[in-house]
Amino acid sequence: MQLIRPFTLFMLFLGVALLLRFFSFFPSVINHDESTYIVIADALLAGYTYQVDYFDTKPIGIFLIYALLQLLVGKSILLLRVASTVALAATAYFLYRAKRSFGSRPAAALAAGLIYLFLNSIFTHYGVAPNTETFFNLFTALALWIYCSRPPLWAYFIAGLSLGLGFIIKYVVLFDGLALGLFLLWEARRGETTWADAWRKALIMAAGAALPFLAVIGYYQSIGHLDSLWFYTFTVSSRYVDSRSAHVLLKFFLDFNLRFLPVAFFFYFALFSKSVPRPQRQFGLLWAVLSLLAVVLPGKLFGHYYIQFMLPFSFLAGEFFGIAREEIPRGLRWLRQGRAGYPLLGLLLLANLFFQHQDYFVKADHPRQIAAFVGPRLLPGDAVYTANDQVAYHLLGQLPPIPYVHPSLFWETYHNQTMGINQEEELEKLKDKRPRFFIFRNAEYLKPFASLLEKEYHLAKEIDGKVKIFERNW
């Protein structure tokens, strides 16, 4: 395979990613996590402090990223989605460069990057909706590239720093860093380097990784809110761990493998094939096991957690395309033929675009309908409360009148108990603010306001029989 220039290669990954995700750029909401990141980023840009003025369960990094993206590309949700796609393409590019540095053939490295793009662009909750994993994998892949390049000693600090930036997006990046550190020690055990050199590199990498989190702690200490950061970072996070039976976790893992069956086959074939260099298989297995632990240990069966696992999954699966064709069993060689492979990829691409068009482009966009109705009626100083469609705040240029942006944090008893939220007290504060508009999709969320709405509000608009917009009478 002829080598491709780096810029051309990145543009190839970007072009594929943009095409795969095209119709996902248009709706205002794909999932509510992304909406929460956007709205809290609005609050940060307005001068408010995360975990002091507005709250969520995630580390601060994802909100800082969305604030930075808004500074760079503006408030457009479409452009924010394009920016997340650029991050995805860059991750695939760094994965390619890492595999080439590790010794993979160009075809295997290219396949790994393309596989990563496809895995992230098929199912809504497994990558199409931008999430924390979309962004921290970017920093993990960059660290991996530096690591695999056998750089000078000081560059391990940069690799660690990249991991540290991923860590303040989500703390499970610790497992990726652990994989890199343990493999250094494994190489020392095999005599490929000295123990002193391996420990030196691992410690320098750990020092770099610690720096971003120490900077966050230092900032909160300087503003006098370290206790709040500490509570939401450690106390709340520890309360969110659920225990699941081995049967349930196994079913969760098998679902992932069946969902991405062709790639799963490539992964396991490469893992057990002696045609793949042993270091590739050893590192791939170590990294895959540790990242899988990060997925299942919290006990939350969320599909987007698997995005972290998709990096080592793609790392090894790509090797199927680097094995010499004659070393593949005769009955499987058709998978490597362009006459079969390219049409199948084309059909997958077209099918993906069709389903995305149906799922994201055709359906009614209620938050934009809300903004179109409410926006022209807002006066300076007016407040809005929406119990479900929090991205409407962003579309209206508003901030939430309560500090809990994601609806589930405020309305679900489990989250109230975990985060120490006094829901009744917060409801009274909200009622006292008398927002100009109350917006509900869930009838259960409307009940605590029934008396207030009957006395002081009227139903100003109903959208598709699902969304009710109440406007204050005076």
Beta strands, then each sheet from edge to edge (+ up, - down):
strand 1: 384-386
strand 2: 437-440
strand 3: 457-463
strand 4: 467-472
sheet 1: 1+ 2+ 4- 3+
end
